[in-house]
Amino acid sequence: MPPTSALRFCCAVLTFMTAAGTAFGQALPVKKVLTHADYEIWTASSGFKLAPDGKTFAYTLTPPEGDGAIVVRTLGSGSEVRFATTGKPPTPDITPATPPVPGTETPATPTAGSSGPILFSPDSKWLAFTQGPTKETLDKAKAEKTKPDALPKPTLALYDVATGKVVSRVEKLRSYAIVGEGAGFLLLHHEAKPPDDSALAAVVGSALPAGKPAGGSDLIVRNFADGKDVTFPGVVSFAATKDGKQLLLTITGATPEKSGLFVATLGKGTVLTTVVSGPGKMANLTWNEEQTKLAFFHADPATPPKNRVYLWQRDKADPAVEIVPNVPAG
């Protein structure tokens, strides 16, 4: 090949390679650097609750990292308000607990990374939810070497749907619920006091382990209709009837007569009707379908202990009647 032709051939090859290299360079996509805004696609939504009137919707947002939020949205206008709350924990996810039965105790302190239950009042005017401390708040407290038992804890927030504002917060709650019809009632069960030496050892739905009985604490019942509170002291546990008119209260009192299983009618002050009183353990409280009759086991502290079966009729003011005097153990 003549020198001139060889030179032209080399120039052509170089030109082709340059063009190809440029084309290949343009074809390779540039990797995008992910930012916090991109994490939204992995944000989890849970705890959806629609107000009874269908006008307000509330739920919890939990991102992969950082604080979560309680979201309250007005469906007509599409406007929403958010309240920062504890986000997802840095530990593996925990299997969610079984949803609570309406009217029964709902733990007020949520599992890390959750917000607690969202509850509307029957008339849709009030919303209650648990709001946990933010990461910034916890980090600040830890940096100040705050003792573990003094670290910020979740609080119950009471939200006024009409004004769009939280009007009150309650700390140190053991559980809460909203029951009843019309305006409804807010039940606030405060943290239990240390176990005492009372002879009663009773808890609704299950027997207590050996040792000291569970300590009772104040149960505050707020009537949404007038905003007034009444307090039942020494309550170990509570459960509302399906119609939301009465509460079953297990109470540890100062005397055996003031301890046991009682019934309170919502909106009627602190008047109690005795189902059974005195020392002992109660378990397996079971209603009939209409909730007019209640049967349960009762074990007194006699030696040897006697397991009895009682029946209580709701439409009567009389205490429960023993129907099986001695049930063999096991």
VOPAGU-2260 file (C-alpha; in pm, 1 decimal, decimal comma):
REM VOPAGU-2260
SITE   aa  ch    i         X         Y         Z
SITE  MET   A    0       0,0       0,0       0,0
SITE  PRO   A    1     147,5     341,1     -95,6
SITE  PRO   A    2     244,7     566,1     196,7
SITE  THR   A    3     -27,8     815,4     113,1
SITE  SER   A    4    -295,5     546,6     107,8
SITE  ALA   A    5    -170,7     397,8     435,1
SITE  LEU   A    6    -186,3     736,5     601,5
SITE  ARG   A    7    -540,1     791,1     480,2
SITE  PHE   A    8    -640,5     444,2     609,2
SITE  CYS   A    9    -498,6     513,4     956,3
SITE  CYS   A   10    -679,6     847,1     977,0
SITE  ALA   A   11   -1007,3     681,6     880,8
SITE  VAL   A   12    -964,7     414,2    1150,1
SITE  LEU   A   13    -886,0     675,8    1414,0
SITE  THR   A   14   -1188,2     882,6    1314,3
SITE  PHE   A   15   -1415,5     576,7    1337,6
SITE  MET   A   16   -1282,0     476,6    1678,3
SITE  THR   A   17   -1327,4     829,4    1814,1
SITE  ALA   A   18   -1684,6     845,7    1690,3
SITE  ALA   A   19   -1763,0     499,4    1824,8
SITE  GLY   A   20   -1612,4     580,5    2162,0
SITE  THR   A   21   -1823,3     894,2    2182,6
SITE  ALA   A   22   -2135,3     701,3    2087,6
SITE  PHE   A   23   -2065,7     428,0    2344,0
SITE  GLY   A   24   -1998,4     691,5    2609,4
SITE  GLN   A   25   -2333,5     855,1    2543,9
SITE  ALA   A   26   -2511,2     518,3    2556,9
SITE  LEU   A   27   -2393,9     439,0    2912,1
SITE  PRO   A   28   -2642,1     586,8    3165,2
SITE  VAL   A   29   -2511,1     787,3    3456,8
SITE  LYS   A   30   -2601,4     628,2    3791,6
SITE  LYS   A   31   -2840,5     842,1    3997,1
SITE  VAL   A   32   -2750,0     913,0    4358,1
SITE  LEU   A   33   -3047,4     833,7    4582,0
SITE  THR   A   34   -3164,2    1107,2    4817,5
SITE  HIS   A   35   -3408,9    1104,6    5109,4
SITE  ALA   A   36   -3683,3    1213,5    4870,6
SITE  ASP   A   37   -3646,4     882,0    4686,1
SITE  TYR   A   38   -3712,5     684,6    5004,6
SITE  GLU   A   39   -4082,2     785,1    4994,4
SITE  ILE   A   40   -4155,4     492,2    4765,6
SITE  TRP   A   41   -4080,2     256,4    5058,6
SITE  THR   A   42   -4284,8     445,6    5317,9
SITE  ALA   A   43   -4540,6     216,2    5482,1
SITE  SER   A   44   -4897,9     322,3    5558,2
SITE  SER   A   45   -5098,4     152,8    5832,7
SITE  GLY   A   46   -5368,5     194,2    6096,1
SITE  PHE   A   47   -5625,1     332,0    5850,8
SITE  LYS   A   48   -5936,0     466,7    6022,9
SITE  LEU   A   49   -6234,1     643,5    5868,0
SITE  ALA   A   50   -6452,5     862,1    6090,1
SITE  PRO   A   51   -6811,0     735,8    6134,6
SITE  ASP   A   52   -6946,7    1030,0    5931,3
SITE  GLY   A   53   -6706,8     947,2    5646,4
SITE  LYS   A   54   -6558,4    1297,9    5634,8
SITE  THR   A   55   -6220,5    1246,6    5802,4
SITE  PHE   A   56   -5954,8     985,8    5739,6
SITE  ALA   A   57   -5651,1     912,3    5958,8
SITE  TYR   A   58   -5355,6     678,5    5927,0
SITE  THR   A   59   -4988,8     629,4    6014,9
SITE  LEU   A   60   -4691,1     678,7    5781,8
SITE  THR   A   61   -4369,1     494,8    5867,9
SITE  PRO   A   62   -4061,5     557,0    5647,5
SITE  PRO   A   63   -3764,5     316,4    5628,2
SITE  GLU   A   64   -3570,9     553,0    5852,9
SITE  GLY   A   65   -3640,7     866,4    6051,7
SITE  ASP   A   66   -3960,9     984,1    6215,1
SITE  GLY   A   67   -4304,3     865,5    6119,0
SITE  ALA   A   68   -4623,4    1070,7    6111,3
SITE  ILE   A   69   -4989,3    1056,1    6204,8
SITE  VAL   A   70   -5182,3    1192,5    5906,5
SITE  VAL   A   71   -5531,5    1337,5    5944,5
SITE  ARG   A   72   -5698,9    1419,0    5611,8
SITE  THR   A   73   -6026,2    1598,2    5545,0
SITE  LEU   A   74   -6178,1    1415,5    5250,9
SITE  GLY   A   75   -6394,4    1700,6    5120,5
SITE  SER   A   76   -6114,1    1956,5    5082,0
SITE  GLY   A   77   -5819,7    1718,9    5059,7
SITE  SER   A   78   -5635,8    1917,5    5327,4
SITE  GLU   A   79   -5430,2    1728,4    5582,3
SITE  VAL   A   80   -5229,0    1780,3    5897,5
SITE  ARG   A   81   -4936,0    1567,8    6014,7
SITE  PHE   A   82   -4799,7    1498,1    6359,6
SITE  ALA   A   83   -4445,3    1364,0    6393,5
SITE  THR   A   84   -4416,3    1040,8    6589,1
SITE  THR   A   85   -4169,8     760,7    6655,6
SITE  GLY   A   86   -4048,6     601,5    6332,3
SITE  LYS   A   87   -3934,3     253,7    6241,5
SITE  PRO   A   88   -3701,1      88,8    6494,9
SITE  PRO   A   89   -3352,0     -16,7    6392,6
SITE  THR   A   90   -3436,4    -373,8    6499,0
SITE  PRO   A   91   -3605,1    -644,0    6290,0
SITE  ASP   A   92   -3979,5    -602,7    6241,1
SITE  ILE   A   93   -4205,2    -760,0    6501,2
SITE  THR   A   94   -4515,3    -951,4    6399,4
SITE  PRO   A   95   -4812,9    -716,3    6450,6
SITE  ALA   A   96   -5040,3    -791,5    6741,9
SITE  THR   A   97   -5397,7    -902,6    6690,7
SITE  PRO   A   98   -5621,8    -594,7    6642,3
SITE  PRO   A   99   -5791,3    -498,6    6970,0
SITE  VAL   A  100   -6158,6    -574,2    7029,9
SITE  PRO   A  101   -6355,5    -244,9    7049,6
SITE  GLY   A  102   -6412,7    -142,7    7409,3
SITE  THR   A  103   -6132,4    -351,3    7556,7
SITE  GLU   A  104   -5801,1    -229,8    7685,1
SITE  THR   A  105   -5564,6    -109,2    7416,3
SITE  PRO   A  106   -5198,9     -64,3    7521,3
SITE  ALA   A  107   -5118,1     306,2    7515,4
SITE  THR   A  108   -4744,3     255,8    7480,9
SITE  PRO   A  109   -4687,3     128,3    7127,4
SITE  THR   A  110   -4426,2    -116,8    7012,1
SITE  ALA   A  111   -4124,7      79,7    6890,0
SITE  GLY   A  112   -4192,5     203,0    6542,6
SITE  SER   A  113   -4570,0     211,2    6572,6
SITE  SER   A  114   -4803,9     491,5    6670,9
SITE  GLY   A  115   -5065,5     306,8    6867,8
SITE  PRO   A  116   -5432,1     275,6    6768,8
SITE  ILE   A  117   -5622,8     560,4    6602,8
SITE  LEU   A  118   -5974,6     598,6    6744,4
SITE  PHE   A  119   -6260,2     829,5    6645,0
SITE  SER   A  120   -6547,5     919,1    6875,6
SITE  PRO   A  121   -6890,7     789,5    6765,5
SITE  ASP   A  122   -6997,4    1140,5    6656,1
SITE  SER   A  123   -6669,9    1193,2    6460,5
SITE  LYS   A  124   -6583,6    1508,5    6655,9
SITE  TRP   A  125   -6279,5    1369,4    6837,1
SITE  LEU   A  126   -5977,4    1164,3    6740,7
SITE  ALA   A  127   -5740,4     992,6    6982,1
SITE  PHE   A  128   -5398,1     855,6    6889,6
SITE  THR   A  129   -5066,8     774,7    7052,8
SITE  GLN   A  130   -4780,1    1003,5    6957,6
SITE  GLY   A  131   -4428,8     878,8    7030,0
SITE  PRO   A  132   -4119,3    1094,9    7083,8
SITE  THR   A  133   -3922,0    1192,0    6774,0
SITE  LYS   A  134   -3566,0    1076,5    6709,7
SITE  GLU   A  135   -3433,8    1426,6    6776,9
SITE  THR   A  136   -3606,2    1435,5    7114,4
SITE  LEU   A  137   -3474,2    1092,7    7213,0
SITE  ASP   A  138   -3121,6    1167,9    7090,6
SITE  LYS   A  139   -3115,2    1490,4    7290,0
SITE  ALA   A  140   -3231,3    1315,1    7606,1
SITE  LYS   A  141   -2969,3    1041,3    7562,5
SITE  ALA   A  142   -2696,7    1299,4    7500,0
SITE  GLU   A  143   -2793,3    1459,9    7828,9
SITE  LYS   A  144   -2749,7    1115,7    7991,6
SITE  THR   A  145   -3113,0    1090,8    8092,8
SITE  LYS   A  146   -3189,9     772,2    8284,0
SITE  PRO   A  147   -3376,0     507,6    8080,3
SITE  ASP   A  148   -3688,2     527,2    8296,2
SITE  ALA   A  149   -3693,4     906,4    8253,0
SITE  LEU   A  150   -3663,5     910,5    7873,2
SITE  PRO   A  151   -3952,1    1072,3    7680,1
SITE  LYS   A  152   -4248,5     836,2    7650,4
SITE  PRO   A  153   -4543,2     817,7    7412,0
SITE  THR   A  154   -4843,1    1032,5    7500,0
SITE  LEU   A  155   -5208,6    1013,3    7406,6
SITE  ALA   A  156   -5311,3    1308,3    7188,6
SITE  LEU   A  157   -5674,4    1419,6    7175,7
SITE  TYR   A  158   -5749,3    1593,2    6844,3
SITE  ASP   A  159   -6045,5    1826,1    6786,1
SITE  VAL   A  160   -6162,2    1752,1    6430,9
SITE  ALA   A  161   -6349,3    2085,1    6400,1
SITE  THR   A  162   -6050,0    2305,7    6486,1
SITE  GLY   A  163   -5781,6    2074,6    6346,7
SITE  LYS   A  164   -5576,9    2099,9    6665,5
SITE  VAL   A  165   -5460,1    1873,9    6947,6
SITE  VAL   A  166   -5631,8    2014,2    7256,1
SITE  SER   A  167   -5478,1    1789,0    7521,7
SITE  ARG   A  168   -5215,1    1525,2    7583,8
SITE  VAL   A  169   -5211,7    1257,2    7851,4
SITE  GLU   A  170   -4895,3    1089,3    7977,5
SITE  LYS   A  171   -4828,2     766,7    8163,3
SITE  LEU   A  172   -5122,4     572,0    8032,4
SITE  ARG   A  173   -5154,6     197,1    8056,3
SITE  SER   A  174   -5432,5     173,3    7798,0
SITE  TYR   A  175   -5723,3     362,9    7643,9
SITE  ALA   A  176   -6044,1     312,2    7449,2
SITE  ILE   A  177   -6341,7     501,8    7307,2
SITE  VAL   A  178   -6683,0     342,6    7363,2
SITE  GLY   A  179   -7050,8     422,8    7364,3
SITE  GLU   A  180   -7297,4     587,8    7130,4
SITE  GLY   A  181   -7377,3     950,3    7051,0
SITE  ALA   A  182   -7087,6    1165,1    7172,9
SITE  GLY   A  183   -6925,2     861,3    7335,5
SITE  PHE   A  184   -6682,6     815,8    7623,2
SITE  LEU   A  185   -6302,7     823,1    7641,7
SITE  LEU   A  186   -6151,6     566,2    7881,5
SITE  LEU   A  187   -5805,6     648,3    8017,5
SITE  HIS   A  188   -5640,7     375,0    8224,8
SITE  HIS   A  189   -5334,9     514,9    8398,5
SITE  GLU   A  190   -5016,0     323,7    8464,1
SITE  ALA   A  191   -5041,0      61,8    8734,3
SITE  LYS   A  192   -4897,8     125,1    9074,6
SITE  PRO   A  193   -4656,6    -129,7    9224,8
SITE  PRO   A  194   -4839,5    -449,1    9333,6
SITE  ASP   A  195   -4980,6    -428,5    9684,1
SITE  ASP   A  196   -5053,1    -695,0    9942,9
SITE  SER   A  197   -5428,3    -704,6    9878,8
SITE  ALA   A  198   -5583,3   -1047,7    9909,5
SITE  LEU   A  199   -5757,0   -1010,0    9572,8
SITE  ALA   A  200   -5588,7   -1148,8    9266,0
SITE  ALA   A  201   -5831,0   -1101,8    8978,8
SITE  VAL   A  202   -5797,4   -1002,2    8617,2
SITE  VAL   A  203   -6063,0   -1010,8    8347,8
SITE  GLY   A  204   -6013,2   -1296,9    8106,0
SITE  SER   A  205   -5717,7   -1478,2    8261,7
SITE  ALA   A  206   -5581,9   -1609,4    8588,5
SITE  LEU   A  207   -5292,7   -1434,4    8757,5
SITE  PRO   A  208   -4958,5   -1603,4    8807,8
SITE  ALA   A  209   -4848,1   -1696,6    9155,8
SITE  GLY   A  210   -4726,7   -1413,6    9372,8
SITE  LYS   A  211   -4863,4   -1067,3    9439,7
SITE  PRO   A  212   -5174,6    -957,8    9250,7
SITE  ALA   A  213   -5159,1    -701,9    8975,9
SITE  GLY   A  214   -5175,0    -348,0    9111,3
SITE  GLY   A  215   -5480,6    -140,7    9030,2
SITE  SER   A  216   -5476,7     216,6    8902,2
SITE  ASP   A  217   -5713,8     498,3    8817,9
SITE  LEU   A  218   -5951,1     457,9    8525,9
SITE  ILE   A  219   -6077,3     796,8    8411,1
SITE  VAL   A  220   -6398,7     804,3    8209,5
SITE  ARG   A  221   -6453,8    1124,7    8012,6
SITE  ASN   A  222   -6800,3    1198,0    7879,9
SITE  PHE   A  223   -6751,6    1366,9    7542,5
SITE  ALA   A  224   -7102,6    1512,9    7569,5
SITE  ASP   A  225   -7017,2    1746,5    7858,3
SITE  GLY   A  226   -6640,0    1707,7    7893,6
SITE  LYS   A  227   -6667,7    1589,2    8254,6
SITE  ASP   A  228   -6448,9    1314,0    8404,0
SITE  VAL   A  229   -6522,3    1051,4    8667,4
SITE  THR   A  230   -6254,0     833,3    8825,7
SITE  PHE   A  231   -6265,8     468,9    8928,6
SITE  PRO   A  232   -5964,1     391,5    9153,7
SITE  GLY   A  233   -5786,0      56,7    9183,4
SITE  VAL   A  234   -5892,0     -77,6    8842,8
SITE  VAL   A  235   -5688,9    -377,4    8726,8
SITE  SER   A  236   -5866,6    -421,9    8393,5
SITE  PHE   A  237   -6181,7    -319,0    8213,2
SITE  ALA   A  238   -6401,9    -425,1    7923,1
SITE  ALA   A  239   -6706,4    -255,4    7772,1
SITE  THR   A  240   -7027,2    -429,1    7675,1
SITE  LYS   A  241   -7104,9    -448,9    7302,6
SITE  ASP   A  242   -7374,8    -182,7    7329,6
SITE  GLY   A  243   -7124,9      53,0    7493,9
SITE  LYS   A  244   -7350,6     118,8    7793,2
SITE  GLN   A  245   -7162,1     -52,7    8075,0
SITE  LEU   A  246   -6810,3    -141,0    8189,0
SITE  LEU   A  247   -6690,5    -457,6    8359,9
SITE  LEU   A  248   -6427,6    -350,1    8612,1
SITE  THR   A  249   -6188,8    -571,5    8804,4
SITE  ILE   A  250   -6086,6    -372,6    9111,3
SITE  THR   A  251   -5840,2    -411,7    9397,2
SITE  GLY   A  252   -5981,6    -219,3    9691,3
SITE  ALA   A  253   -5874,5    -143,4   10046,1
SITE  THR   A  254   -6100,5    -416,6   10182,3
SITE  PRO   A  255   -6224,4    -751,5   10045,0
SITE  GLU   A  256   -6573,1    -604,1   10003,9
SITE  LYS   A  257   -6435,0    -332,5    9776,5
SITE  SER   A  258   -6236,8    -581,2    9568,9
SITE  GLY   A  259   -6372,1    -804,3    9296,3
SITE  LEU   A  260   -6570,1    -774,6    8974,4
SITE  PHE   A  261   -6807,7    -481,2    8937,3
SITE  VAL   A  262   -7022,4    -313,8    8673,7
SITE  ALA   A  263   -7043,2      59,9    8607,5
SITE  THR   A  264   -7304,8     221,7    8386,1
SITE  LEU   A  265   -7152,6     489,3    8163,8
SITE  GLY   A  266   -7288,3     835,7    8229,0
SITE  LYS   A  267   -7410,9     741,5    8579,3
SITE  GLY   A  268   -7115,7     860,5    8784,5
SITE  THR   A  269   -6911,5     618,3    8993,7
SITE  VAL   A  270   -7197,6     395,9    9110,2
SITE  LEU   A  271   -7090,5      30,7    9103,0
SITE  THR   A  272   -7297,8    -286,9    9090,1
SITE  THR   A  273   -7130,5    -587,4    9252,4
SITE  VAL   A  274   -7096,0    -900,1    9042,1
SITE  VAL   A  275   -6873,9   -1082,4    9293,0
SITE  SER   A  276   -6659,0    -945,2    9574,5
SITE  GLY   A  277   -6387,8   -1077,2    9800,1
SITE  PRO   A  278   -6048,6   -1241,4    9748,6
SITE  GLY   A  279   -5994,1   -1479,6    9462,7
SITE  LYS   A  280   -5902,6   -1517,2    9098,5
SITE  MET   A  281   -6144,1   -1482,1    8809,3
SITE  ALA   A  282   -6099,2   -1616,3    8458,9
SITE  ASN   A  283   -6277,8   -1699,3    8133,8
SITE  LEU   A  284   -6547,5   -1433,6    8152,5
SITE  THR   A  285   -6797,0   -1541,0    7886,7
SITE  TRP   A  286   -7111,4   -1360,9    7767,6
SITE  ASN   A  287   -7405,1   -1517,8    7591,5
SITE  GLU   A  288   -7469,3   -1378,1    7243,2
SITE  GLU   A  289   -7713,0   -1110,6    7361,9
SITE  GLN   A  290   -7482,2   -1017,9    7652,2
SITE  THR   A  291   -7761,9   -1058,6    7904,9
SITE  LYS   A  292   -7582,3   -1329,2    8105,4
SITE  LEU   A  293   -7218,7   -1360,3    8212,4
SITE  ALA   A  294   -7050,4   -1682,0    8328,4
SITE  PHE   A  295   -6700,9   -1706,0    8475,8
SITE  PHE   A  296   -6466,1   -1914,0    8691,5
SITE  HIS   A  297   -6376,8   -1795,7    9040,8
SITE  ALA   A  298   -6102,1   -1950,0    9253,6
SITE  ASP   A  299   -6098,0   -1851,1    9620,8
SITE  PRO   A  300   -5777,3   -1869,0    9828,3
SITE  ALA   A  301   -5903,8   -2149,9   10052,3
SITE  THR   A  302   -5681,6   -2448,3   10124,6
SITE  PRO   A  303   -5717,6   -2637,0    9903,4
SITE  PRO   A  304   -5851,0   -2368,0    9666,3
SITE  LYS   A  305   -6199,5   -2415,5    9528,1
SITE  ASN   A  306   -6282,3   -2342,3    9166,5
SITE  ARG   A  307   -6641,8   -2230,2    9130,0
SITE  VAL   A  308   -6854,3   -2124,3    8834,3
SITE  TYR   A  309   -7072,6   -1815,2    8870,4
SITE  LEU   A  310   -7354,8   -1677,9    8657,7
SITE  TRP   A  311   -7456,1   -1311,8    8655,3
SITE  GLN   A  312   -7772,4   -1175,9    8498,3
SITE  ARG   A  313   -7724,1    -828,5    8361,8
SITE  ASP   A  314   -8086,2    -715,7    8393,0
SITE  LYS   A  315   -8082,3    -771,7    8769,7
SITE  ALA   A  316   -7908,9    -574,4    9042,1
SITE  ASP   A  317   -7818,4    -889,7    9233,8
SITE  PRO   A  318   -7463,7   -1032,5    9257,6
SITE  ALA   A  319   -7363,9   -1337,9    9056,0
SITE  VAL   A  320   -7497,7   -1675,5    9166,9
SITE  GLU   A  321   -7278,5   -1980,2    9219,4
SITE  ILE   A  322   -7396,8   -2252,2    8980,1
SITE  VAL   A  323   -7112,2   -2504,6    9013,5
SITE  PRO   A  324   -6971,6   -2522,8    9370,8
SITE  ASN   A  325   -6649,0   -2706,7    9300,0
SITE  VAL   A  326   -6487,4   -2766,8    8963,7
SITE  PRO   A  327   -6209,3   -3028,4    8974,7
SITE  ALA   A  328   -5865,4   -2887,2    8897,6
SITE  GLY   A  329   -5744,1   -2945,7    8543,3
